[in-house]
């Protein structure tokens, strides 16, 4: 080997060594960043979920909107799905599970059903109106789409955004809702127990998991507030 070639060879060897170190198990975990079509609403609107982060870490599901006239959480979901994926969380983002209701600006879906009274745990029949629970448990396509997702991915923590009470519901009595309330500066309040809700159904079928409601303020969410609520999702499970 000629002396003139040696520096080039040394640089190449150093580059290979650095590459090998970066690919060792102790380096940053690999991330996924993908979108999946879960199905369609009654009126044919797509319902997507976004999967980001490390599948081997704590699994968190965020639902931005379940009531069509309470969709400020969609902006939080958008921030979570467009920012840099984090390696310490397996994040699933369902921006809107009631696109028909959002299009019509109604609480219910296109069939007049309150989806958060339609889940098949402690379901009760009721009259038609704002809180109509449907003809039977899980009668709605959108409810079943959410159920299949939760049963498949088995989230450790699920956050459902609602409006307009500006609080975190303490009904689950879990440590995650207490911590999230502190992170976003909202009071922790015990709301009345309801029937056929998404959170009670998840905690019934997936024992040991946490699912809770975050009530945002009324109206549109300002960008700064959306950033705060999105950042708190990461801080909730960040081990550092």
N, C-alpha and C positions, 0 to 999 in steps of 0.2 A: 504494500500500500504506500502510495507516495505521501510525503508530508503535507502536501496541499489538500489532500482529501480528508485528513483527520478531523478538522473542525466540523465539517458537514456530517460525518459519521457520528461524532459525539452529540451533536444537536439532535440527530434523529433518534439516538438511543435515549436521550433525556425525554424526548417527546413521547416515546413508547412507554417509558417508566411512569410518566405523569398520567398517561391514559390508563395504565393498569391500576394505579392507585385510585383513580376516580371511579373505576368500575368495581371496586371491592365492596363487600357487604356493608362496610361501615360508612359508605358514602351516602348521599341523599337518596331517598327512596324514589323509585320511578313513579311517574304520575300518569293518570289517564285523563283525557279530555274529550268527551264524546256526547252526542245527542241521540236520543232514542224516541221513536214514536210509540207511545203506549196505546193509542187508539183514538177514536173520534167521539165527540159529544153527540147528543141526540140529533142536533142539526148539522152534524158532519164537520165540525171544526176540530182541527188536530189538537191533541193533548200530548205535549212532549215532556220528557224529563232529561236533565243534563247531569252527567256523571263526571266528577272531577276529583283529582287527588290520588291517594294511595289506597287501593282496595284492602290492604292489610291493616289499616288503622281504624280508629273509632269511626263508626258509620253514623252520619248525620243526614237527616232528610229535612228540607225546608220547603214548605208549601206557601206560596205567596198569596193565593186567593182561593177561597172556597165559596164565598158569597159574592155574587156578581156586583153588588153595590158596596163592597168592602175590599177593593183591590189595590190599595196603596202598597201592599207587600210585594206586588209584582216588581216595583222599582228596586226593592231590596234583592229580590231574586235575580234581577238583571245585573246588578253589581256583582253578585256572587258568581254568576256564570260568565262574566266578561273579564274579570280580573285574573291575576296569576294564580294557577292552581297551587294549593298548599300540600306539602308532603306529609303532614302530620294528621290528616283527616281524610276520610272517604266520604266525600260530599255529594249528595244527590239533591237536585234542585228541580222542583215541580212548580213552575211559575204560576200556572193557573189551571185548576181542575174544573172550572166552571166557565168556559169561554162563552157559552150561550148566554148565561146570566150577565156576564160582563158586557156583552154586545148590547143587551137589552137594558142594562143598568138595573137589574132586579136581583134581589137576594137569592131567589130560587133559580133552578135550572129551567130549561125550555118547557118542561112538563109541570112547572109550578111546584117543584119539590125542594124543600130546604135540605140540601145535601148533608148538612151537619146534624140532621135528625134522622138520617136514613141508614146509618150503619147498624149492623145486626148484633148489637149488644145493648141490652136494656132498652130495646126499641119499644115504642108505644104508638098505637094508632092515634090519629087526631084529625080534626076537621081541616078542610081546605082553607088556606090563608097564608099569612107570612111564614109560619113555622110548620107548614104541612109536611109530615114525615114520609109521605108516599103511601102507596097501597099495601106495601109489605116491606120487611127489612131488605136492604140492598136491592131495591127494585130499580134503581137508576144506573144507567150505563156508566156515568161518571164515578159513582160510588164504587162500583165493581172494579173500575180501572185503578183507582187509588188502593183498594184492598189488595188487588193482585200485586201491585208494586210493593206494598209494605210486607206482604207475606213472602215475597221473593227475596227482597234485600235484607229484611229483618233489621231495621235501623236501631241503633242503640239510643238515639235521641231524635225526636221529631218535633219541629217547631211549626205551628200553624199560625199565620198572621191573619188577624181580624181587625175590625174597627168598630166604634170610635172611642172606646172607653179609656184609652191611655193607661194601661196597666198590664201586669203579667198575672195570669190566673194561677193561684196557688192550690187549686183543687187537687193536683197530683201529689202535693207535699214532697216533691223531690228536690234534690240539691241543685239540679241543673236550672230549674226555673228561678230559684233564689239567686243563683249566681248571675243568670242572664238579666234579671231585674236590676241588680246592682250595676252591671256593666252598661246598661242603657239608661239608667236613672229613672226607671218607672217603679211605682209602688207594687208590692206583692199583695194581691187581694184574693180572698176566697169567694169565687162566684157561686151562685146556686147550682146544684147538681142537675144536669139535664139528661135527656134520654136519647139514645141512638147517635151519640157523638163519635167523631173520629178518634179523639184522644182516649176515651174510655174503651173503645173497641180495641185499639192497639195494645193498651196496657193489659187488657184481658187475655188476648191471644199470645202476646209476647211478654211473658212475665219477666220482670226485672229491667224492662226498658223504660225510658222516660218519654212522654209526649205531653206537650203543654201548649197553651194558647197565649199569644202575645197580642194584646189589643193596642193598635196604634191610635193616634189622634184622628179626628175626622178630616176629610178633604185630602188633597194631594200631599204627598210626602216630599219635603224639600231635599235637594241633593245631599246636603250636609247630614240630614237625619238618616237618609238611606245609607250613607257611608257608615254612620255610627252603628246602625243596627246590623249591617253586613259584617263590619269588623268584629262586633260582639259575638257573632256566630263562630268565628275563628278563635277568638280569645276564650270562648267557653270551653274549648277542648284542647287548646294549645298547652303542651306539657311544660313549656319553658317558664 
